[in-house]
């Protein structure tokens, strides 16, 4: 399990798929505001090699997630 540290706290990073972490975005570590400003671009946190691609079928699309949080 990885941790995400902010100014006020440290939180676990939960990843909804199984796999191996291949890369960590050190730029996002140095500039954490990018995670909120551009989460689908420069704010990515990790790259993962999936163990089971079928797990992706259980995830929400970004549009579906946006609908849920807008309610």
PyMOL commands that set and color helices and strands:
alter all, ss='L'
color gray80, all
select helices_A, chain A and resi 26-30+33-37+53-58+62-70
alter helices_A, ss='H'
color red, helices_A
select strands_A, chain A and resi 2-5+10-13+19-24+46-50
alter strands_A, ss='S'
color yellow, strands_A
deselect
rebuild
show_as cartoon
